[in-house]
Amino acid sequence: MKLSSAFKSLLVSLSMLLGPLSTAHAVPYSFSTINFPGALSTQAFGIDATGQIVGAFNDATGTHGFLESGAAFSTIDVPNTTFNEAFGINAAGHTISSGYSQNH
């Protein structure tokens, strides 16, 4: 079967474009378990360049935001609320959090 030069050019172009997609490179990842002490469940939502992690955890009293820095955990709760979450943290260590109360 004889291929036209235009079709050959198309095949070469496609192989050049799609070739890098077929070459998978393994990227090293590591996974860590994050458990706020005493929590029923823990979710991480953000991490900064230094490795500080923010998120939310549930316990018997409600949902709370948290900051994990190294091995130390801190609770982030807006006063007079029952539901809190911390979504992000910037390079200066400022968190983006929300909180509300079902009583108000």
C-alpha positions as CSV (number, residue, x, y, z in Angstrom):
1,M,0.0,0.0,0.0
2,K,1.4,3.3,-1.0
3,L,0.8,6.4,1.2
4,S,0.6,9.9,-0.1
5,S,3.3,12.3,1.0
6,A,0.6,14.5,2.6
7,F,-0.6,11.5,4.7
8,K,3.0,10.7,5.6
9,S,3.6,14.3,6.8
10,L,0.4,14.1,8.9
11,L,1.6,10.9,10.5
12,V,5.0,12.3,11.3
13,S,3.4,15.5,12.7
14,L,1.0,13.5,14.9
15,S,3.8,11.3,16.2
16,M,5.8,14.3,17.1
17,L,2.9,15.9,18.9
18,L,1.6,12.7,20.7
19,G,5.0,11.0,21.2
20,P,5.8,12.9,24.5
21,L,2.4,11.9,25.9
22,S,3.2,8.3,25.7
23,T,6.4,8.6,27.6
24,A,5.4,8.5,31.2
25,H,7.9,9.8,33.7
26,A,7.5,8.6,37.3
27,V,7.3,11.5,39.7
28,P,8.1,10.7,43.3
29,Y,5.3,11.4,45.7
30,S,4.9,10.7,49.3
31,F,1.7,10.3,51.3
32,S,1.2,11.1,54.9
33,T,-1.8,10.4,57.2
34,I,-3.2,13.4,59.0
35,N,-5.2,12.7,62.1
36,F,-6.2,15.5,64.4
37,P,-5.8,14.0,67.9
38,G,-9.2,12.7,69.2
39,A,-11.0,13.5,66.0
40,L,-13.6,11.2,64.4
41,S,-12.4,12.4,60.9
42,T,-9.9,14.8,59.5
43,Q,-9.7,16.5,56.1
44,A,-6.8,18.6,54.7
45,F,-7.7,21.4,52.4
46,G,-4.5,23.5,52.0
47,I,-0.8,23.5,52.4
48,D,1.8,26.2,52.2
49,A,5.4,26.1,50.9
50,T,6.8,25.3,54.4
51,G,4.5,22.3,54.9
52,Q,1.9,23.8,57.2
53,I,-1.5,22.2,56.6
54,V,-5.0,23.5,57.2
55,G,-8.3,21.7,57.1
56,A,-11.2,20.5,59.2
57,F,-11.9,17.8,61.7
58,N,-15.0,16.4,63.3
59,D,-15.5,15.5,67.0
60,A,-18.4,15.1,69.4
61,T,-18.8,18.9,69.6
62,G,-18.9,19.7,65.9
63,T,-16.7,20.6,63.0
64,H,-13.5,22.6,63.6
65,G,-10.8,24.1,61.5
66,F,-7.2,23.2,62.2
67,L,-3.6,24.1,61.5
68,E,-0.9,21.4,61.6
69,S,2.6,22.8,61.7
70,G,5.3,20.1,62.2
71,A,3.7,17.7,64.6
72,A,1.7,20.3,66.4
73,F,-2.0,20.8,65.8
74,S,-4.0,24.0,66.6
75,T,-7.7,24.4,66.5
76,I,-9.1,27.3,64.3
77,D,-12.6,28.2,65.4
78,V,-14.5,31.4,64.8
79,P,-16.0,32.5,68.2
80,N,-19.6,31.5,68.8
81,T,-19.8,29.0,65.9
82,T,-20.4,25.3,65.7
83,F,-19.1,24.6,62.1
84,N,-15.6,25.7,61.1
85,E,-13.2,24.9,58.2
86,A,-9.8,26.3,57.2
87,F,-9.4,26.2,53.4
88,G,-6.0,27.7,52.7
89,I,-2.9,29.2,54.1
90,N,-0.5,31.8,52.5
91,A,3.2,32.3,52.8
92,A,2.7,34.7,55.7
93,G,0.8,32.0,57.6
94,H,-2.6,33.7,57.3
95,T,-5.5,31.2,56.9
96,I,-8.7,31.4,54.9
97,S,-11.4,30.0,57.2
98,S,-15.1,30.0,57.6
99,G,-17.5,29.4,60.5
100,Y,-21.2,29.5,61.1
101,S,-23.6,28.5,63.8
102,Q,-26.9,26.7,63.4
103,N,-28.2,28.6,66.4
104,H,-28.0,32.0,64.8
